[in-house]
């Protein structure tokens, strides 16, 4: 079982922000912004490339609720998912990072200084 499934099953503790039948939002263990929340579907899917439009439809309104709950709905935030090896995805359970609480720098460049992309 993957680490996020263990969090969903409460085998590993987490700092929950919001939860419903299908989704869970909790604070990232290694925050990269004043507000750094992870948003995950409870049904295991490895990555964005494998997720259904139906799951994404529910995730959209859930993420909007999370933004309101943590108070970044008006100030703004970045919502990103790392997909696969080149996307630097470490945990193989689809998750979206919600980053906010201050201006977020744009530094997701290619390691070779984005010469070729
Ligand atoms: P990614 O590189 O996109 O796969 O990001 C994985 C994120 O998951 C990373 O920011 C750290 C976070 N993380 C890993 N293990 C745990 C955990 O056990 N608890 C929490 N809250 N976050 C975790």
Backbone and ligand atoms as CSV (ligand in chain L), in Angstrom:
chain,resi,resn,atom,element,x,y,z
A,1,UNK,N,N,0.847,-1.203,0.000
A,1,UNK,CA,C,0.000,0.000,0.000
A,1,UNK,C,C,0.884,1.255,0.000
A,2,UNK,N,N,0.514,2.254,-0.782
A,2,UNK,CA,C,1.361,3.452,-0.869
A,2,UNK,C,C,1.167,4.341,0.360
A,3,UNK,N,N,2.089,5.261,0.535
A,3,UNK,CA,C,2.110,6.086,1.752
A,3,UNK,C,C,0.849,6.946,1.882
A,4,UNK,N,N,0.323,7.444,0.760
A,4,UNK,CA,C,-0.883,8.275,0.850
A,4,UNK,C,C,-2.125,7.423,1.123
A,5,UNK,N,N,-2.149,6.174,0.642
A,5,UNK,CA,C,-3.251,5.271,1.005
A,5,UNK,C,C,-3.206,4.980,2.507
A,6,UNK,N,N,-1.998,4.882,3.060
A,6,UNK,CA,C,-1.869,4.674,4.514
A,6,UNK,C,C,-2.375,5.899,5.279
A,7,UNK,N,N,-2.139,7.075,4.731
A,7,UNK,CA,C,-2.658,8.305,5.358
A,7,UNK,C,C,-4.186,8.299,5.299
A,8,UNK,N,N,-4.742,7.922,4.151
A,8,UNK,CA,C,-6.209,7.856,3.996
A,8,UNK,C,C,-6.791,6.866,5.008
A,9,UNK,N,N,-6.104,5.740,5.201
A,9,UNK,CA,C,-6.575,4.694,6.137
A,9,UNK,C,C,-6.236,5.000,7.589
A,10,UNK,N,N,-5.617,6.162,7.816
A,10,UNK,CA,C,-5.246,6.621,9.164
A,10,UNK,C,C,-4.202,5.716,9.832
A,11,UNK,N,N,-3.426,4.998,9.000
A,11,UNK,CA,C,-2.306,4.215,9.534
A,11,UNK,C,C,-1.118,5.134,9.782
A,12,UNK,N,N,-1.078,6.263,9.048
A,12,UNK,CA,C,-0.052,7.298,9.247
A,12,UNK,C,C,-0.800,8.581,9.573
A,13,UNK,N,N,-0.407,9.282,10.653
A,13,UNK,CA,C,-1.128,10.503,11.007
A,13,UNK,C,C,-0.911,11.614,9.984
A,14,UNK,N,N,-1.865,12.511,9.910
A,14,UNK,CA,C,-1.716,13.669,9.023
A,14,UNK,C,C,-2.449,14.849,9.642
A,15,UNK,N,N,-2.134,16.015,9.144
A,15,UNK,CA,C,-2.752,17.253,9.614
A,15,UNK,C,C,-3.831,17.634,8.587
A,16,UNK,N,N,-5.044,17.118,8.820
A,16,UNK,CA,C,-6.120,17.267,7.838
A,16,UNK,C,C,-6.653,18.693,7.785
A,17,UNK,N,N,-6.863,19.155,6.548
A,17,UNK,CA,C,-7.472,20.473,6.319
A,17,UNK,C,C,-8.950,20.304,5.989
A,18,UNK,N,N,-9.242,19.336,5.123
A,18,UNK,CA,C,-10.618,19.115,4.674
A,18,UNK,C,C,-10.729,17.690,4.145
A,19,UNK,N,N,-11.898,17.097,4.353
A,19,UNK,CA,C,-12.097,15.718,3.910
A,19,UNK,C,C,-13.554,15.532,3.522
A,20,UNK,N,N,-13.790,14.756,2.475
A,20,UNK,CA,C,-15.159,14.291,2.198
A,20,UNK,C,C,-15.053,12.828,1.782
A,21,UNK,N,N,-16.124,12.296,1.226
A,21,UNK,CA,C,-16.150,10.863,0.896
A,21,UNK,C,C,-15.054,10.486,-0.107
A,22,UNK,N,N,-14.738,11.410,-1.003
A,22,UNK,CA,C,-13.851,11.058,-2.123
A,22,UNK,C,C,-12.447,11.667,-2.069
A,23,UNK,N,N,-12.268,12.737,-1.283
A,23,UNK,CA,C,-11.000,13.462,-1.312
A,23,UNK,C,C,-10.522,13.811,0.093
A,24,UNK,N,N,-9.195,14.013,0.179
A,24,UNK,CA,C,-8.583,14.420,1.447
A,24,UNK,C,C,-7.564,15.518,1.157
A,25,UNK,N,N,-7.558,16.540,1.998
A,25,UNK,CA,C,-6.550,17.605,1.903
A,25,UNK,C,C,-5.830,17.678,3.241
A,26,UNK,N,N,-4.499,17.713,3.186
A,26,UNK,CA,C,-3.712,17.751,4.424
A,26,UNK,C,C,-2.425,18.531,4.172
A,27,UNK,N,N,-1.821,18.991,5.263
A,27,UNK,CA,C,-0.606,19.797,5.148
A,27,UNK,C,C,0.573,18.938,4.708
A,28,UNK,N,N,1.361,19.473,3.761
A,28,UNK,CA,C,2.576,18.785,3.316
A,28,UNK,C,C,3.581,18.746,4.472
A,29,UNK,N,N,4.240,17.611,4.603
A,29,UNK,CA,C,5.226,17.412,5.675
A,29,UNK,C,C,6.434,18.339,5.509
A,30,UNK,N,N,6.755,18.686,4.257
A,30,UNK,CA,C,7.927,19.536,3.979
A,30,UNK,C,C,7.469,20.766,3.194
A,31,UNK,N,N,6.797,21.708,3.863
A,31,UNK,CA,C,6.184,22.838,3.134
A,31,UNK,C,C,7.190,23.691,2.381
A,32,UNK,N,N,6.824,24.058,1.155
A,32,UNK,CA,C,7.677,24.900,0.309
A,32,UNK,C,C,7.078,26.294,0.143
A,33,UNK,N,N,6.078,26.593,0.942
A,33,UNK,CA,C,5.428,27.906,0.940
A,33,UNK,C,C,4.735,28.040,2.289
A,34,UNK,N,N,4.369,29.273,2.694
A,34,UNK,CA,C,3.675,29.439,3.980
A,34,UNK,C,C,2.442,28.535,4.091
A,35,UNK,N,N,1.746,28.357,2.967
A,35,UNK,CA,C,0.642,27.387,2.925
A,35,UNK,C,C,0.975,26.368,1.848
A,36,UNK,N,N,1.054,25.117,2.242
A,36,UNK,CA,C,1.375,24.038,1.300
A,36,UNK,C,C,0.506,22.831,1.674
A,37,UNK,N,N,-0.547,22.672,0.897
A,37,UNK,CA,C,-1.525,21.611,1.152
A,37,UNK,C,C,-1.430,20.575,0.034
A,38,UNK,N,N,-1.613,19.318,0.400
A,38,UNK,CA,C,-1.710,18.245,-0.600
A,38,UNK,C,C,-3.172,17.836,-0.717
A,39,UNK,N,N,-3.642,17.709,-1.941
A,39,UNK,CA,C,-5.028,17.324,-2.204
A,39,UNK,C,C,-5.007,16.014,-2.977
A,40,UNK,N,N,-5.669,14.995,-2.419
A,40,UNK,CA,C,-5.595,13.666,-3.038
A,40,UNK,C,C,-6.980,13.026,-3.153
A,41,UNK,N,N,-7.163,12.210,-4.205
A,41,UNK,CA,C,-8.370,11.387,-4.251
A,41,UNK,C,C,-8.178,10.174,-3.341
A,42,UNK,N,N,-9.275,9.710,-2.716
A,42,UNK,CA,C,-9.148,8.535,-1.836
A,42,UNK,C,C,-8.996,7.244,-2.637
A,43,UNK,N,N,-9.552,7.235,-3.833
A,43,UNK,CA,C,-9.372,6.079,-4.717
A,43,UNK,C,C,-7.971,6.170,-5.310
A,44,UNK,N,N,-7.155,5.146,-5.093
A,44,UNK,CA,C,-5.768,5.219,-5.564
A,44,UNK,C,C,-5.695,5.295,-7.084
A,45,UNK,N,N,-4.989,6.315,-7.547
A,45,UNK,CA,C,-4.619,6.406,-8.957
A,45,UNK,C,C,-3.190,6.935,-8.939
A,46,UNK,N,N,-2.338,6.356,-9.778
A,46,UNK,CA,C,-0.900,6.658,-9.680
A,46,UNK,C,C,-0.570,8.127,-9.936
A,47,UNK,N,N,-1.191,8.688,-10.961
A,47,UNK,CA,C,-0.752,10.013,-11.399
A,47,UNK,C,C,-1.823,10.664,-12.266
A,48,UNK,N,N,-1.597,11.922,-12.611
A,48,UNK,CA,C,-2.581,12.669,-13.393
A,48,UNK,C,C,-2.881,11.985,-14.722
A,49,UNK,N,N,-1.859,11.396,-15.325
A,49,UNK,CA,C,-2.025,10.758,-16.634
A,49,UNK,C,C,-3.070,9.641,-16.587
A,50,UNK,N,N,-3.308,9.081,-15.404
A,50,UNK,CA,C,-4.234,7.949,-15.275
A,50,UNK,C,C,-5.593,8.340,-14.694
A,51,UNK,N,N,-5.783,9.592,-14.325
A,51,UNK,CA,C,-7.011,9.951,-13.605
A,51,UNK,C,C,-8.181,10.154,-14.567
A,52,UNK,N,N,-9.390,9.855,-14.088
A,52,UNK,CA,C,-10.571,10.014,-14.931
A,52,UNK,C,C,-11.084,11.450,-14.867
A,53,UNK,N,N,-11.749,11.898,-15.928
A,53,UNK,CA,C,-12.374,13.222,-15.891
A,53,UNK,C,C,-13.394,13.336,-14.762
A,54,UNK,N,N,-14.058,12.230,-14.422
A,54,UNK,CA,C,-15.054,12.261,-13.348
A,54,UNK,C,C,-14.397,12.602,-12.013
A,55,UNK,N,N,-13.244,11.965,-11.736
A,55,UNK,CA,C,-12.532,12.273,-10.491
A,55,UNK,C,C,-12.072,13.724,-10.495
A,56,UNK,N,N,-11.582,14.185,-11.636
A,56,UNK,CA,C,-11.108,15.572,-11.715
A,56,UNK,C,C,-12.246,16.564,-11.514
A,57,UNK,N,N,-13.445,16.205,-11.970
A,57,UNK,CA,C,-14.592,17.108,-11.791
A,57,UNK,C,C,-14.845,17.324,-10.298
A,58,UNK,N,N,-14.827,16.230,-9.541
A,58,UNK,CA,C,-15.039,16.352,-8.088
A,58,UNK,C,C,-13.887,17.057,-7.422
A,59,UNK,N,N,-12.690,16.788,-7.912
A,59,UNK,CA,C,-11.501,17.382,-7.300
A,59,UNK,C,C,-11.470,18.904,-7.487
A,60,UNK,N,N,-12.033,19.364,-8.585
A,60,UNK,CA,C,-12.049,20.814,-8.849
A,60,UNK,C,C,-12.794,21.559,-7.744
A,61,UNK,N,N,-14.016,21.140,-7.461
A,61,UNK,CA,C,-14.794,21.873,-6.449
A,61,UNK,C,C,-14.207,21.646,-5.056
A,62,UNK,N,N,-13.641,20.459,-4.830
A,62,UNK,CA,C,-13.009,20.202,-3.527
A,62,UNK,C,C,-11.806,21.136,-3.330
A,63,UNK,N,N,-10.979,21.286,-4.359
A,63,UNK,CA,C,-9.801,22.163,-4.261
A,63,UNK,C,C,-10.234,23.615,-4.020
A,64,UNK,N,N,-11.310,24.028,-4.669
A,64,UNK,CA,C,-11.816,25.395,-4.447
A,64,UNK,C,C,-12.251,25.573,-2.995
A,65,UNK,N,N,-12.873,24.538,-2.435
A,65,UNK,CA,C,-13.286,24.583,-1.016
A,65,UNK,C,C,-12.069,24.658,-0.105
A,66,UNK,N,N,-11.034,23.884,-0.443
A,66,UNK,CA,C,-9.799,23.905,0.352
A,66,UNK,C,C,-9.207,25.310,0.351
A,67,UNK,N,N,-9.165,25.929,-0.832
A,67,UNK,CA,C,-8.600,27.282,-0.946
A,67,UNK,C,C,-9.349,28.257,-0.045
A,68,UNK,N,N,-10.658,28.133,-0.027
A,68,UNK,CA,C,-11.466,29.010,0.830
A,68,UNK,C,C,-11.172,28.719,2.299
A,69,UNK,N,N,-11.082,27.435,2.624
A,69,UNK,CA,C,-10.858,27.032,4.026
A,69,UNK,C,C,-9.529,27.568,4.569
A,70,UNK,N,N,-8.480,27.542,3.737
A,70,UNK,CA,C,-7.174,28.013,4.233
A,70,UNK,C,C,-6.949,29.504,3.937
A,71,UNK,N,N,-7.956,30.152,3.314
A,71,UNK,CA,C,-7.923,31.608,3.155
A,71,UNK,C,C,-7.075,32.131,2.018
A,72,UNK,N,N,-6.913,31.309,0.950
A,72,UNK,CA,C,-6.139,31.793,-0.200
A,72,UNK,C,C,-7.012,31.985,-1.437
A,73,UNK,N,N,-8.318,31.803,-1.278
A,73,UNK,CA,C,-9.215,31.906,-2.438
A,73,UNK,C,C,-9.188,33.306,-3.043
A,74,UNK,N,N,-8.982,34.336,-2.238
A,74,UNK,CA,C,-8.948,35.706,-2.752
A,74,UNK,C,C,-7.524,36.161,-3.062
A,75,UNK,N,N,-6.554,35.707,-2.277
A,75,UNK,CA,C,-5.170,36.181,-2.445
A,75,UNK,C,C,-4.438,35.428,-3.552
A,76,UNK,N,N,-4.890,34.213,-3.860
A,76,UNK,CA,C,-4.285,33.438,-4.941
A,76,UNK,C,C,-3.409,32.300,-4.456
A,77,UNK,N,N,-3.158,31.400,-5.366
A,77,UNK,CA,C,-2.370,30.206,-5.035
A,77,UNK,C,C,-1.926,29.530,-6.316
A,78,UNK,N,N,-1.011,28.587,-6.181
A,78,UNK,CA,C,-0.623,27.744,-7.319
A,78,UNK,C,C,-1.072,26.323,-7.027
A,79,UNK,N,N,-1.661,25.691,-8.033
A,79,UNK,CA,C,-2.113,24.303,-7.911
A,79,UNK,C,C,-1.370,23.498,-8.959
A,80,UNK,N,N,-0.521,22.579,-8.505
A,80,UNK,CA,C,0.295,21.833,-9.467
A,80,UNK,C,C,0.308,20.346,-9.122
A,81,UNK,N,N,0.526,19.545,-10.157
A,81,UNK,CA,C,0.759,18.126,-9.928
A,81,UNK,C,C,2.008,17.715,-10.693
A,82,UNK,N,N,2.866,16.963,-10.045
A,82,UNK,CA,C,4.047,16.415,-10.705
A,82,UNK,C,C,3.660,15.055,-11.262
A,83,UNK,N,N,3.925,14.854,-12.550
A,83,UNK,CA,C,3.493,13.622,-13.206
A,83,UNK,C,C,4.695,12.834,-13.730
A,84,UNK,N,N,4.918,11.654,-13.141
A,84,UNK,CA,C,5.946,10.756,-13.651
A,84,UNK,C,C,7.363,11.220,-13.380
A,85,UNK,N,N,8.284,10.492,-13.986
A,85,UNK,CA,C,9.713,10.684,-13.687
A,85,UNK,C,C,10.210,12.084,-14.058
A,86,UNK,N,N,9.948,12.500,-15.286
A,86,UNK,CA,C,10.425,13.825,-15.698
A,86,UNK,C,C,9.697,14.949,-14.960
A,87,UNK,N,N,8.508,14.654,-14.469
A,87,UNK,CA,C,7.778,15.640,-13.679
A,87,UNK,C,C,8.210,15.674,-12.224
A,88,UNK,N,N,9.182,14.815,-11.865
A,88,UNK,CA,C,9.732,14.742,-10.498
A,88,UNK,C,C,8.680,14.330,-9.473
A,89,UNK,N,N,7.800,13.395,-9.887
A,89,UNK,CA,C,6.814,12.872,-8.944
A,89,UNK,C,C,7.471,11.851,-8.034
A,90,UNK,N,N,7.410,12.094,-6.717
A,90,UNK,CA,C,8.029,11.166,-5.763
A,90,UNK,C,C,7.015,10.160,-5.232
A,91,UNK,N,N,5.849,10.642,-4.825
A,91,UNK,CA,C,4.824,9.749,-4.284
A,91,UNK,C,C,3.873,9.360,-5.411
A,92,UNK,N,N,3.777,8.043,-5.652
A,92,UNK,CA,C,2.994,7.555,-6.801
A,92,UNK,C,C,1.521,7.354,-6.427
A,93,UNK,N,N,0.936,8.410,-5.936
A,93,UNK,CA,C,-0.513,8.483,-5.687
A,93,UNK,C,C,-0.869,9.915,-6.067
A,94,UNK,N,N,-1.752,10.071,-7.040
A,94,UNK,CA,C,-2.059,11.414,-7.546
A,94,UNK,C,C,-2.254,12.418,-6.417
A,95,UNK,N,N,-1.559,13.529,-6.502
A,95,UNK,CA,C,-1.755,14.602,-5.524
A,95,UNK,C,C,-1.507,15.939,-6.188
A,96,UNK,N,N,-2.260,16.910,-5.733
A,96,UNK,CA,C,-2.063,18.293,-6.179
A,96,UNK,C,C,-1.486,19.079,-5.024
A,97,UNK,N,N,-0.462,19.876,-5.310
A,97,UNK,CA,C,0.115,20.783,-4.324
A,97,UNK,C,C,-0.622,22.116,-4.430
A,98,UNK,N,N,-1.159,22.598,-3.326
A,98,UNK,CA,C,-1.724,23.947,-3.284
A,98,UNK,C,C,-0.755,24.817,-2.484
A,99,UNK,N,N,-0.151,25.786,-3.187
A,99,UNK,CA,C,0.881,26.630,-2.585
A,99,UNK,C,C,0.384,28.062,-2.527
A,100,UNK,N,N,0.500,28.685,-1.366
A,100,UNK,CA,C,0.040,30.068,-1.234
A,100,UNK,C,C,0.537,30.690,0.052
A,101,UNK,N,N,-0.119,31.784,0.411
A,101,UNK,CA,C,0.270,32.489,1.631
A,101,UNK,C,C,1.371,33.503,1.391
A,102,UNK,N,N,1.653,33.807,0.137
A,102,UNK,CA,C,2.713,34.743,-0.254
A,102,UNK,C,C,2.981,34.518,-1.733
A,103,UNK,N,N,3.704,35.452,-2.357
A,103,UNK,CA,C,3.947,35.307,-3.791
A,103,UNK,C,C,4.818,34.074,-4.060
A,104,UNK,N,N,4.389,33.236,-4.959
A,104,UNK,CA,C,5.103,31.993,-5.266
A,104,UNK,C,C,5.991,32.231,-6.492
A,105,UNK,N,N,7.297,32.003,-6.319
A,105,UNK,CA,C,8.229,32.186,-7.438
A,105,UNK,C,C,7.984,31.119,-8.505
A,106,UNK,N,N,8.347,31.457,-9.738
A,106,UNK,CA,C,8.221,30.490,-10.835
A,106,UNK,C,C,9.594,29.874,-11.067
A,107,UNK,N,N,9.863,28.725,-10.478
A,107,UNK,CA,C,11.208,28.162,-10.583
A,107,UNK,C,C,11.168,26.664,-10.914
A,108,UNK,N,N,10.174,26.279,-11.682
A,108,UNK,CA,C,10.060,24.865,-12.025
A,108,UNK,C,C,10.773,24.580,-13.343
A,109,UNK,N,N,11.997,25.084,-13.467
A,109,UNK,CA,C,12.684,24.992,-14.748
A,109,UNK,C,C,13.351,23.634,-14.956
A,110,UNK,N,N,13.726,23.379,-16.193
A,110,UNK,CA,C,14.461,22.185,-16.551
A,110,UNK,C,C,15.856,22.266,-15.942
A,111,UNK,N,N,16.425,21.130,-15.552
A,111,UNK,CA,C,17.721,21.151,-14.875
A,111,UNK,C,C,18.829,21.744,-15.739
A,112,UNK,N,N,18.725,21.634,-17.063
A,112,UNK,CA,C,19.730,22.225,-17.955
A,112,UNK,C,C,19.379,23.662,-18.303
A,113,UNK,N,N,18.783,24.356,-17.339
A,113,UNK,CA,C,18.477,25.779,-17.521
A,113,UNK,C,C,17.484,26.050,-18.639
A,114,UNK,N,N,16.560,25.135,-18.817
A,114,UNK,CA,C,15.502,25.227,-19.832
A,114,UNK,C,C,15.995,25.711,-21.203
A,115,UNK,N,N,17.175,25.214,-21.625
A,115,UNK,CA,C,17.694,25.578,-22.947
A,115,UNK,C,C,16.848,24.944,-24.055
A,116,UNK,N,N,16.369,23.724,-23.757
A,116,UNK,CA,C,15.722,22.959,-24.822
A,116,UNK,C,C,14.217,22.894,-24.694
A,117,UNK,N,N,13.642,23.578,-23.722
A,117,UNK,CA,C,12.174,23.500,-23.605
A,117,UNK,C,C,11.570,24.893,-23.506
L,1,LIG,P1,P,5.859,14.946,-5.220
L,1,LIG,O1,O,7.299,15.284,-5.387
L,1,LIG,O2,O,4.969,15.781,-6.130
L,1,LIG,O3,O,5.591,13.468,-5.342
L,1,LIG,O4,O,5.480,15.418,-3.739
L,1,LIG,C1,C,5.311,14.550,-2.658
L,1,LIG,C2,C,5.046,15.417,-1.456
L,1,LIG,O5,O,4.560,14.588,-0.417
L,1,LIG,C3,C,6.288,16.131,-0.894
L,1,LIG,O6,O,6.068,17.538,-0.963
L,1,LIG,C4,C,6.383,15.673,0.547
L,1,LIG,C5,C,5.040,15.069,0.821
L,1,LIG,N1,N,5.050,13.933,1.734
L,1,LIG,C6,C,5.735,12.777,1.573
L,1,LIG,N2,N,5.469,11.929,2.583
L,1,LIG,C7,C,4.562,12.560,3.383
L,1,LIG,C8,C,3.883,12.182,4.584
L,1,LIG,O7,O,4.044,11.094,5.131
L,1,LIG,N3,N,3.039,13.105,5.120
L,1,LIG,C9,C,2.807,14.324,4.530
L,1,LIG,N4,N,1.961,15.159,5.141
L,1,LIG,N5,N,3.435,14.696,3.399
L,1,LIG,C10,C,4.301,13.836,2.842
